[in-house]
Amino acid sequence: MLAMVLDRPATPLRAAEIAVPSLGPEQILIRVRACGVCRTDLHVVDGELPESKLPLVPGHEIIGTVVERGEQALRFAVGDRVGVPWLGSTCGICPYCRSGRENLCDSPQFTGYTVNGGYAEFAAAHERYCFAIPSVYSDVDAAPLMCAGLIGYRSLVLVGDAERLGIYGFGAAAHLIAQIATFQGRKLFAFTRPADQEGQDFARQLGAVWAGDSTSLPPEPLDAAIIYAPVGPLVPAALAAVAKGGTVVSAGIHMSDIPSFPYRLLWGERVLRSVANLTRRDGEEFLALAPRVPVRVEAQVYPLRQANEALDDLRAGRVTGAAVLVPN
């Protein structure tokens, strides 16, 4: 099969013909129809996340069709359409797994990081960590739901019932979660890169009552803020924007160093917390909610062989919404 392969960090992906994956007992073989290009892929490719499998096929926002099943894989039938997320499997026995916090598992596997992912024509996945995909979504539109949607949803849940919500970094996750936030009746404030008028206009089209650059304070204090951009200085900026008792959620798996900031920004029972991975329950809840909103996806499509171009565009901020790879 054709796959885009990372041989070592901070180098372009290589187009290669490699073997179709063999299956374990509980795995399914998926013919990839679409695979989203996530910012986490950038962190893996650029070497900002250590200890990745090498050589590696990246990609963890996979939509495809089941073409083969392992001997114990009975959940999906051949021909079913499924989605594969970042969380590839968990141990099931550590204290976190046993307490319903599998996102914090001590021995997890991650799609497109510790096991091969979806920048290929076929991918293997553990069937218990795959999702059935609502029929209202095309393959391309469903792909970003598998991470931008799922991690975005988990971060939204963590802000509780916050009415005035700020979102820092208006990319793939933000453009999906903005729609849910406005559907829930929240007041949305969008923060983009300085001088990103296009991004601010996009945010307003999705329901933001105010949009400005990340160095600005909103016109009124926020109840909570979610940071999707991997930029450490946004943490003190967001803390300065939230009212006393407010929550700031850092939703990325990687972030540049957070600069020191005065304690007064945290004082007043403000809360700063991170999001780590996802649970299968997050996926089930989000995929039930998304069609009701309905969440609509803005996607830029690239042929599989142009994965490096898609990554470059994402790195440079040239993607509006989400980037998605499609095999020939």
MIPA-342069 format. One line per field, with one value per residue (C-alpha): x, y, z; residue number from 1. Coordinates in steps of 0.1 Angstrom, whole numbers, plus 5000, padded with zeros to 4 digits. Example, Ala and Ser with C-alpha at 12.3 -4.5 7.8 and 13.67 -1.06 7.14 Angstrom:
2
X	[5123 | 5137]
Y	[4955 | 4989]
Z	[5078 | 5071]
nr	[1 | 2]
# end
This chain:
328
X	[5000 | 5010 | 5019 | 5035 | 5063 | 5083 | 5118 | 5132 | 5118 | 5120 | 5123 | 5097 | 5075 | 5085 | 5060 | 5066 | 5051 | 5049 | 5031 | 4994 | 4991 | 4986 | 4959 | 4959 | 4929 | 4909 | 4919 | 4902 | 4917 | 4904 | 4905 | 4913 | 4889 | 4901 | 4925 | 4926 | 4958 | 4960 | 4983 | 4994 | 5007 | 5029 | 5043 | 5051 | 5067 | 5086 | 5100 | 5083 | 5067 | 5095 | 5095 | 5074 | 5076 | 5101 | 5096 | 5061 | 5029 | 5013 | 4976 | 4950 | 4918 | 4909 | 4877 | 4874 | 4857 | 4863 | 4877 | 4890 | 4886 | 4908 | 4895 | 4881 | 4869 | 4831 | 4820 | 4820 | 4811 | 4830 | 4817 | 4810 | 4823 | 4843 | 4865 | 4898 | 4909 | 4942 | 4936 | 4945 | 4942 | 4947 | 4958 | 4925 | 4941 | 4959 | 4942 | 4932 | 4916 | 4897 | 4884 | 4869 | 4899 | 4914 | 4927 | 4953 | 4963 | 4998 | 5004 | 4984 | 4990 | 4984 | 4973 | 4999 | 5024 | 5032 | 5014 | 5010 | 4982 | 4961 | 4985 | 4981 | 4957 | 4950 | 4953 | 4948 | 4930 | 4918 | 4880 | 4870 | 4886 | 4869 | 4836 | 4806 | 4803 | 4769 | 4757 | 4751 | 4789 | 4809 | 4843 | 4861 | 4839 | 4840 | 4878 | 4884 | 4857 | 4881 | 4905 | 4897 | 4861 | 4868 | 4895 | 4876 | 4845 | 4864 | 4879 | 4844 | 4830 | 4858 | 4847 | 4814 | 4785 | 4806 | 4785 | 4811 | 4837 | 4869 | 4887 | 4924 | 4936 | 4908 | 4917 | 4903 | 4891 | 4879 | 4857 | 4839 | 4835 | 4824 | 4793 | 4785 | 4791 | 4767 | 4742 | 4744 | 4737 | 4771 | 4786 | 4817 | 4848 | 4875 | 4912 | 4934 | 4969 | 4975 | 4962 | 4944 | 4913 | 4903 | 4903 | 4884 | 4858 | 4855 | 4849 | 4821 | 4805 | 4804 | 4787 | 4814 | 4801 | 4836 | 4868 | 4903 | 4939 | 4953 | 4971 | 4938 | 4915 | 4878 | 4852 | 4840 | 4855 | 4852 | 4839 | 4863 | 4888 | 4901 | 4935 | 4939 | 4970 | 5003 | 5016 | 5027 | 5024 | 4986 | 4982 | 4988 | 4969 | 4939 | 4942 | 4941 | 4909 | 4889 | 4870 | 4875 | 4866 | 4871 | 4887 | 4915 | 4918 | 4949 | 4937 | 4969 | 4992 | 5022 | 5028 | 5058 | 5071 | 5047 | 5065 | 5064 | 5035 | 5024 | 5004 | 4975 | 4966 | 4959 | 4946 | 4908 | 4903 | 4910 | 4917 | 4943 | 4941 | 4951 | 4933 | 4950 | 4939 | 4903 | 4880 | 4857 | 4828 | 4839 | 4836 | 4802 | 4788 | 4803 | 4792 | 4757 | 4756 | 4774 | 4745 | 4720 | 4737 | 4745 | 4783 | 4795 | 4831 | 4852 | 4878 | 4907 | 4913 | 4948 | 4958 | 4976 | 5009 | 5006 | 5008 | 5039 | 5022 | 4992 | 5015 | 5033 | 5001 | 4989 | 5022 | 5021 | 4984 | 4972 | 4944 | 4909 | 4891 | 4907 | 4931 | 4922 | 4941 | 4924 | 4940 | 4937]
Y	[5000 | 5036 | 5053 | 5086 | 5076 | 5096 | 5082 | 5106 | 5138 | 5172 | 5157 | 5155 | 5125 | 5099 | 5084 | 5046 | 5013 | 4993 | 4961 | 4962 | 4959 | 4924 | 4920 | 4911 | 4891 | 4922 | 4944 | 4954 | 4964 | 4996 | 5009 | 5046 | 5070 | 5102 | 5112 | 5145 | 5165 | 5175 | 5199 | 5169 | 5154 | 5185 | 5180 | 5143 | 5151 | 5181 | 5161 | 5180 | 5148 | 5124 | 5086 | 5082 | 5049 | 5051 | 5047 | 5059 | 5064 | 5094 | 5103 | 5098 | 5112 | 5082 | 5074 | 5043 | 5010 | 4977 | 4952 | 4924 | 4914 | 4896 | 4863 | 4879 | 4912 | 4910 | 4945 | 4957 | 4939 | 4940 | 4970 | 4991 | 5027 | 5035 | 5063 | 5058 | 5084 | 5093 | 5069 | 5035 | 5013 | 5012 | 4986 | 4983 | 4974 | 5005 | 5027 | 5052 | 5027 | 5011 | 5044 | 5055 | 5077 | 5057 | 5090 | 5089 | 5052 | 5043 | 5021 | 5035 | 5032 | 5062 | 5061 | 5077 | 5081 | 5048 | 5027 | 5034 | 5057 | 5068 | 5086 | 5055 | 5035 | 5010 | 5011 | 4986 | 4995 | 4979 | 4976 | 4985 | 5020 | 5027 | 5046 | 5042 | 5074 | 5093 | 5089 | 5126 | 5132 | 5125 | 5108 | 5141 | 5160 | 5131 | 5129 | 5161 | 5149 | 5122 | 5145 | 5182 | 5173 | 5148 | 5167 | 5200 | 5185 | 5172 | 5207 | 5222 | 5198 | 5209 | 5245 | 5235 | 5258 | 5289 | 5314 | 5338 | 5316 | 5326 | 5304 | 5310 | 5297 | 5295 | 5263 | 5229 | 5222 | 5258 | 5260 | 5228 | 5236 | 5272 | 5257 | 5236 | 5265 | 5288 | 5259 | 5256 | 5293 | 5304 | 5338 | 5332 | 5353 | 5344 | 5351 | 5347 | 5355 | 5392 | 5408 | 5376 | 5393 | 5363 | 5341 | 5367 | 5370 | 5332 | 5331 | 5357 | 5336 | 5307 | 5328 | 5347 | 5379 | 5394 | 5385 | 5400 | 5391 | 5371 | 5401 | 5419 | 5417 | 5409 | 5436 | 5419 | 5394 | 5357 | 5329 | 5304 | 5301 | 5272 | 5274 | 5254 | 5271 | 5255 | 5289 | 5291 | 5329 | 5325 | 5310 | 5343 | 5362 | 5339 | 5341 | 5379 | 5377 | 5354 | 5367 | 5355 | 5318 | 5313 | 5283 | 5282 | 5249 | 5241 | 5216 | 5207 | 5177 | 5200 | 5237 | 5260 | 5270 | 5291 | 5324 | 5334 | 5356 | 5374 | 5354 | 5380 | 5365 | 5331 | 5345 | 5347 | 5310 | 5309 | 5274 | 5263 | 5228 | 5206 | 5181 | 5148 | 5126 | 5114 | 5086 | 5065 | 5080 | 5114 | 5100 | 5085 | 5117 | 5140 | 5119 | 5118 | 5156 | 5167 | 5159 | 5176 | 5210 | 5203 | 5207 | 5216 | 5210 | 5234 | 5212 | 5217 | 5185 | 5172 | 5141 | 5116 | 5122 | 5159 | 5153 | 5174 | 5203 | 5200 | 5199 | 5230 | 5249 | 5240 | 5250 | 5284 | 5291 | 5288 | 5263 | 5276 | 5250 | 5215 | 5199 | 5164 | 5138 | 5116 | 5085 | 5082]
Z	[5000 | 4996 | 5029 | 5040 | 5064 | 5090 | 5092 | 5117 | 5134 | 5117 | 5082 | 5054 | 5052 | 5025 | 5001 | 5002 | 4993 | 5025 | 5036 | 5044 | 5082 | 5097 | 5123 | 5160 | 5173 | 5183 | 5154 | 5122 | 5089 | 5075 | 5040 | 5047 | 5030 | 5047 | 5074 | 5091 | 5096 | 5132 | 5150 | 5171 | 5139 | 5135 | 5171 | 5162 | 5128 | 5142 | 5171 | 5198 | 5212 | 5221 | 5219 | 5188 | 5169 | 5140 | 5111 | 5116 | 5095 | 5112 | 5113 | 5140 | 5125 | 5104 | 5086 | 5066 | 5058 | 5075 | 5050 | 5074 | 5110 | 5135 | 5148 | 5180 | 5164 | 5164 | 5171 | 5134 | 5102 | 5070 | 5051 | 5082 | 5083 | 5114 | 5128 | 5146 | 5172 | 5189 | 5218 | 5202 | 5233 | 5270 | 5295 | 5313 | 5346 | 5360 | 5386 | 5360 | 5337 | 5366 | 5377 | 5344 | 5335 | 5306 | 5291 | 5318 | 5313 | 5324 | 5293 | 5264 | 5227 | 5205 | 5168 | 5145 | 5173 | 5191 | 5164 | 5127 | 5117 | 5088 | 5063 | 5042 | 5021 | 5049 | 5087 | 5115 | 5147 | 5179 | 5174 | 5209 | 5204 | 5171 | 5166 | 5144 | 5123 | 5119 | 5084 | 5080 | 5077 | 5046 | 5050 | 5047 | 5071 | 5096 | 5098 | 5119 | 5144 | 5155 | 5173 | 5168 | 5177 | 5205 | 5223 | 5217 | 5232 | 5263 | 5268 | 5265 | 5292 | 5315 | 5316 | 5331 | 5327 | 5318 | 5299 | 5287 | 5269 | 5253 | 5227 | 5219 | 5186 | 5160 | 5141 | 5135 | 5171 | 5177 | 5146 | 5157 | 5193 | 5186 | 5170 | 5200 | 5224 | 5206 | 5203 | 5241 | 5245 | 5255 | 5246 | 5225 | 5223 | 5198 | 5200 | 5169 | 5158 | 5156 | 5123 | 5113 | 5100 | 5080 | 5111 | 5131 | 5104 | 5103 | 5141 | 5138 | 5111 | 5135 | 5163 | 5181 | 5196 | 5196 | 5178 | 5183 | 5185 | 5214 | 5229 | 5235 | 5265 | 5257 | 5262 | 5293 | 5317 | 5308 | 5328 | 5312 | 5283 | 5262 | 5247 | 5215 | 5202 | 5215 | 5227 | 5264 | 5267 | 5260 | 5295 | 5314 | 5287 | 5293 | 5331 | 5328 | 5307 | 5331 | 5361 | 5396 | 5399 | 5362 | 5345 | 5318 | 5300 | 5280 | 5253 | 5235 | 5240 | 5236 | 5244 | 5244 | 5278 | 5299 | 5310 | 5346 | 5356 | 5387 | 5412 | 5410 | 5376 | 5393 | 5426 | 5431 | 5428 | 5391 | 5379 | 5353 | 5340 | 5311 | 5289 | 5284 | 5255 | 5255 | 5267 | 5246 | 5265 | 5252 | 5217 | 5222 | 5237 | 5211 | 5181 | 5195 | 5200 | 5167 | 5143 | 5166 | 5165 | 5136 | 5137 | 5102 | 5091 | 5070 | 5054 | 5029 | 5010 | 4999 | 4981 | 5004 | 4985 | 4995 | 5032 | 5035 | 5019 | 5042 | 5072 | 5060 | 5054 | 5089 | 5104 | 5086 | 5096 | 5060 | 5068 | 5075 | 5095 | 5091 | 5066 | 5054 | 5034 | 5009 | 4993 | 4955]
nr	[1 | 2 | 3 | 4 | 5 | 6 | 7 | 8 | 9 | 10 | 11 | 12 | 13 | 14 | 15 | 16 | 17 | 18 | 19 | 20 | 21 | 22 | 23 | 24 | 25 | 26 | 27 | 28 | 29 | 30 | 31 | 32 | 33 | 34 | 35 | 36 | 37 | 38 | 39 | 40 | 41 | 42 | 43 | 44 | 45 | 46 | 47 | 48 | 49 | 50 | 51 | 52 | 53 | 54 | 55 | 56 | 57 | 58 | 59 | 60 | 61 | 62 | 63 | 64 | 65 | 66 | 67 | 68 | 69 | 70 | 71 | 72 | 73 | 74 | 75 | 76 | 77 | 78 | 79 | 80 | 81 | 82 | 83 | 84 | 85 | 86 | 87 | 88 | 89 | 90 | 91 | 92 | 93 | 94 | 95 | 96 | 97 | 98 | 99 | 100 | 101 | 102 | 103 | 104 | 105 | 106 | 107 | 108 | 109 | 110 | 111 | 112 | 113 | 114 | 115 | 116 | 117 | 118 | 119 | 120 | 121 | 122 | 123 | 124 | 125 | 126 | 127 | 128 | 129 | 130 | 131 | 132 | 133 | 134 | 135 | 136 | 137 | 138 | 139 | 140 | 141 | 142 | 143 | 144 | 145 | 146 | 147 | 148 | 149 | 150 | 151 | 152 | 153 | 154 | 155 | 156 | 157 | 158 | 159 | 160 | 161 | 162 | 163 | 164 | 165 | 166 | 167 | 168 | 169 | 170 | 171 | 172 | 173 | 174 | 175 | 176 | 177 | 178 | 179 | 180 | 181 | 182 | 183 | 184 | 185 | 186 | 187 | 188 | 189 | 190 | 191 | 192 | 193 | 194 | 195 | 196 | 197 | 198 | 199 | 200 | 201 | 202 | 203 | 204 | 205 | 206 | 207 | 208 | 209 | 210 | 211 | 212 | 213 | 214 | 215 | 216 | 217 | 218 | 219 | 220 | 221 | 222 | 223 | 224 | 225 | 226 | 227 | 228 | 229 | 230 | 231 | 232 | 233 | 234 | 235 | 236 | 237 | 238 | 239 | 240 | 241 | 242 | 243 | 244 | 245 | 246 | 247 | 248 | 249 | 250 | 251 | 252 | 253 | 254 | 255 | 256 | 257 | 258 | 259 | 260 | 261 | 262 | 263 | 264 | 265 | 266 | 267 | 268 | 269 | 270 | 271 | 272 | 273 | 274 | 275 | 276 | 277 | 278 | 279 | 280 | 281 | 282 | 283 | 284 | 285 | 286 | 287 | 288 | 289 | 290 | 291 | 292 | 293 | 294 | 295 | 296 | 297 | 298 | 299 | 300 | 301 | 302 | 303 | 304 | 305 | 306 | 307 | 308 | 309 | 310 | 311 | 312 | 313 | 314 | 315 | 316 | 317 | 318 | 319 | 320 | 321 | 322 | 323 | 324 | 325 | 326 | 327 | 328]
# end
